Amino acid sequence: MDEFIIQPALHSAVGGITLLTALVTTVLTWVAFRKNTMTKTTYAALIALQVVLMLQAAIGIKLLDQGMGVIQKYVHYLGGLGSVGLLMLFFWLPRRSEASQARNAAWLTTASLVFIAMTFFIGQVFVKSQLNG
């Protein structure tokens, strides 16, 4: 695994996919909140977002292992752990009703989206500053 080199552009691309997945998931959870019920599509989107976040984290860990991005690692740790933690919290909360579950999903995915967007845009600013000098 040490001989396998990952380019930072891959991390940026998967970050964009992660941001898009988070946005779609947030929209789906708000639709579920308005309808007071969670659908299989909403659950699938929540699962897909968590999988994409895990993939993004694995790529980021490999880049850190290669010595890249050490300066901004705390922003990524906070952003990554915050976004995943909020999504995990949804599944830990008690299920009182479909309406409360949909409300929790909407608010927690929105908060997770904020963490993901923050991490993505701070990372993009860092990459651009590295390329410019």
C-alpha positions in Angstrom: 0.0 0.0 0.0 2.9 2.4 0.6 4.0 2.2 -3.0 0.5 3.3 -4.2 0.5 7.1 -4.6 -2.7 9.1 -4.6 -2.8 12.5 -6.2 -4.4 15.4 -4.3 -6.7 16.0 -7.3 -8.5 12.7 -6.5 -9.2 14.0 -3.0 -10.6 17.2 -4.4 -12.8 15.3 -7.0 -14.2 13.0 -4.3 -14.7 16.0 -2.1 -16.9 17.5 -4.8 -18.8 14.3 -5.1 -19.2 14.3 -1.3 -20.5 17.8 -1.3 -23.0 17.0 -4.1 -24.1 13.8 -2.3 -24.6 15.8 0.9 -26.6 18.5 -0.9 -28.9 15.8 -2.5 -29.3 14.0 0.8 -30.2 17.2 2.6 -32.8 18.0 0.0 -34.3 14.5 0.3 -34.4 14.7 4.0 -36.2 18.1 3.9 -38.7 16.6 1.5 -39.2 13.7 3.9 -39.7 16.3 6.7 -42.3 18.1 4.7 -44.1 14.8 4.1 -43.6 13.6 7.7 -42.2 10.3 6.5 -38.9 8.8 5.6 -38.7 6.8 2.4 -36.3 4.1 1.2 -34.7 6.6 -1.1 -34.0 8.9 1.9 -32.4 6.1 3.9 -30.4 5.1 0.8 -29.1 8.7 0.4 -28.1 8.8 4.1 -26.2 5.5 3.7 -24.6 6.7 0.4 -23.4 9.9 2.1 -21.8 8.0 4.9 -20.0 5.7 2.4 -18.8 8.6 0.4 -17.6 10.4 3.5 -15.7 7.2 4.5 -14.1 7.0 1.1 -13.1 10.7 1.3 -11.6 10.1 4.8 -9.6 7.0 3.5 -8.1 9.1 0.6 -7.3 11.9 3.0 -5.6 9.6 5.4 -3.5 8.2 2.6 -2.5 11.7 1.5 -1.5 12.5 5.1 0.6 9.3 5.1 2.3 10.7 1.9 3.1 13.9 3.8 0.5 16.1 2.0 -1.9 18.5 3.7 -0.4 18.3 7.2 -1.0 22.0 7.7 -4.8 21.8 7.3 -5.3 18.4 9.0 -7.2 19.8 12.0 -9.8 21.5 9.8 -10.3 18.2 8.0 -10.4 16.3 11.2 -13.1 18.6 12.7 -15.0 18.8 9.4 -14.9 15.1 8.8 -15.6 14.0 12.3 -18.4 16.6 12.6 -20.1 15.5 9.5 -19.9 11.8 10.1 -20.8 12.3 13.8 -24.0 14.2 13.0 -25.1 11.5 10.5 -24.3 8.8 13.1 -26.3 10.7 15.7 -29.4 10.4 13.5 -29.3 6.6 13.8 -28.6 6.8 17.6 -31.6 9.0 18.4 -34.7 7.2 19.6 -37.5 6.6 17.1 -40.5 8.3 18.5 -42.5 8.7 15.2 -42.0 9.0 11.5 -42.4 12.8 11.7 -39.8 13.2 14.4 -37.4 10.9 12.6 -37.8 13.0 9.4 -37.3 16.2 11.3 -34.1 14.8 12.9 -32.8 13.7 9.5 -33.5 17.1 8.0 -31.7 19.1 10.7 -28.8 16.7 11.1 -28.1 16.4 7.4 -28.2 20.2 7.1 -25.7 20.5 9.9 -23.6 17.8 8.3 -23.7 19.7 5.0 -22.4 22.8 6.7 -19.4 20.8 8.0 -18.8 19.2 4.6 -19.0 22.6 2.8 -16.7 24.2 5.3 -14.1 21.5 4.9 -14.4 21.4 1.1 -14.0 25.1 0.6 -11.2 25.6 3.1 -9.4 22.7 1.4 -9.9 24.3 -2.0 -8.5 27.6 -0.8 -5.5 25.7 0.6 -4.9 23.8 -2.7 -5.1 27.0 -4.7 -2.7 28.8 -2.4 -0.2 25.9 -2.7 -0.4 26.0 -6.5 0.1 29.7 -6.7 3.1 29.8 -4.6 
